[in-house]
Amino acid sequence: MRLIGFSLAVLLLLMLVLGACFLFWPVQSTKEIFAGNTYMPYSSEKSVFGNADTQQHLKAPVDSQLNRLKTTHTIEQNYQPSQVNTADIRLIEGRFLLNTRLPNQKLALDNFFEAITNQSDTAHVHVAFYGDSQIEGDRVTSDMRGILASTWPTQQAIGFVPIIERSINVSVNKTLGGNWLKYSFFDKKHPKKRYGASGMTFKFSPPSASIKLKFHRMKHKGYHLSYGKTTKPLIVNVYDVESWKRIASDTLKPDSVANANFHRTNWSEPVQKVKFEFISQASTEVFGLYLYSSGNGIQIDNYGLLGHSGYGFLSANASFMASQHRALNTRLIILQFGANAMPYINSPKEYDFMRKEFGKTIQKIKEICPQASILILGPGEMARRVGGSYKSYGNAQKFANLLKGLAQAHGAAFFDLHQLMGGTPNLSAWQRKKWVYADGHLTEKGHYALAKALSDALLQEWSVYQQAN
């Protein structure tokens, strides 16, 4: 009996300890949705506001398993892009783009249009499209390339390829080999704030690493590599995977200078499947890997930062990042941020905080890329689950108006996605068309609808620019 009593006491004590652990164990509060195979989280309130020391750096949950990949790791397996039937895309008619007039009487998009006029026949004119999970994986941007190509000399190539990304890329399958580490001005910060134009830096461990690419939409004919200082030579071998013929082999000299180095190689024949092999006895930073088709023209680069709200620019080394954009000839920057902050912006104090931080972000981007026009893409409608249904947060238009005012104050253009979606605090119109999920993430048709509306708006302003010049 004493033994039984002792056992019950031990069991009771164990239950109490486990209960206390459960009570005080940190809970992951991040909301998330799976759209097909795509993981798309919203940031938690703590990740948006943090504490007094970290308010300017908004964070999202970090998947440590994807930050460091050991051995060969296939990120996207056998992805087959479905075809969008564009016949049923009927956009709401209206004018959704505000091309702010500047004090010198130029318009906000004029720097970009001047580059198209004067440079697109002889050079690449880059468009840097930054955003969160709505665009990550080449969504929206892949459609924009095709739409704009009917009027502008637009590259159909994918452009920037992130070595590591968390969602499926609609334009390319990737297989990594070796040890890769990812830094981002959003989650895992670079110790010296050295980021590529994407806001990311990738680093491989010696002696070698690789990335194999299979393009869905077109063949590519060359690449541009931005890499960091290294004490040992960096060998880059490029193979046509279909024939396993080595189509390029470059030995890049070591350089101890802190600035980034740039290298470009064209291939004699375009390829559909390509493998890059990096070999060096020193750990080397890769700031950007860009894939091109033949010729020059406008290149739209997708810089998706899942879960982000835009403030990472504030932690970047402005001069270092500026050197990247100068080398790329970036002439338009599109910013699609804000949705991850909307669930937590309610009080006047919080709106004032967002206004100040977004204002500082725009100023930092102008410092990084003074030669570029800036276009701010306002947030669309968002909803949260309440009971058994979804309910709108109801503050999308107020938040859009905040960003519109900042765009006007800082000489940027503004596109109102919320008005494009109907302007009312619900998702019903776009949901009926299957353009948006219940929580506010765009579907494949929704990505095309946004790409079409944004492209049409840019072309409309282009027509106005041509008439005035």
Number of C-alpha atoms within 10 A of each C-alpha: 6 7 8 9 10 11 12 12 12 12 12 12 12 12 12 12 12 11 12 11 11 11 10 8 9 8 8 8 13 15 11 12 14 9 13 8 11 14 14 20 19 24 25 22 19 15 22 26 21 15 10 7 8 12 16 24 22 25 27 22 16 13 10 11 8 16 19 16 20 14 12 14 16 15 19 17 11 10 15 11 13 8 8 12 10 11 6 9 15 11 12 12 8 10 13 16 22 21 23 21 16 14 8 6 8 14 19 24 25 19 17 21 20 16 23 21 11 10 16 21 15 10 16 24 25 26 24 25 22 23 24 24 25 23 23 25 26 25 24 25 25 23 18 22 23 16 18 21 14 9 9 15 19 24 23 24 25 26 23 23 22 22 23 22 19 20 18 21 23 20 21 23 20 26 18 22 20 20 20 23 19 24 23 20 28 26 21 16 19 18 7 8 19 27 30 29 26 24 24 26 27 24 20 24 18 15 13 21 20 21 21 21 19 19 19 17 15 15 21 23 18 20 18 18 18 20 23 25 19 20 15 17 16 21 17 18 17 24 19 20 18 11 10 12 11 14 17 16 14 14 13 17 13 16 15 10 11 11 16 23 20 16 12 13 14 17 15 9 12 17 21 17 21 25 22 21 18 23 22 22 15 18 19 23 24 23 27 27 19 19 20 23 21 16 14 17 22 26 28 27 25 26 25 25 28 25 31 30 25 27 25 20 22 20 19 24 17 19 13 18 25 21 18 24 21 17 13 21 20 27 27 24 23 21 21 24 24 25 26 27 22 22 21 17 20 12 9 9 10 13 17 13 16 22 17 13 18 23 17 16 19 23 16 19 19 20 14 23 25 17 17 25 23 29 24 24 25 25 25 24 31 26 21 15 11 9 7 6 9 16 17 20 17 16 17 27 20 12 24 24 17 17 25 22 15 20 25 17 12 17 22 26 23 27 27 23 23 24 20 22 24 16 15 15 19 21 25 15 13 21 17 9 14 15 23 23 18 22 17 22 22 25 20 19 21 23 22 24 23 21 22 22 23 23 19 16 19 18 15 13 19 18 12 11 16 11 8 7 7
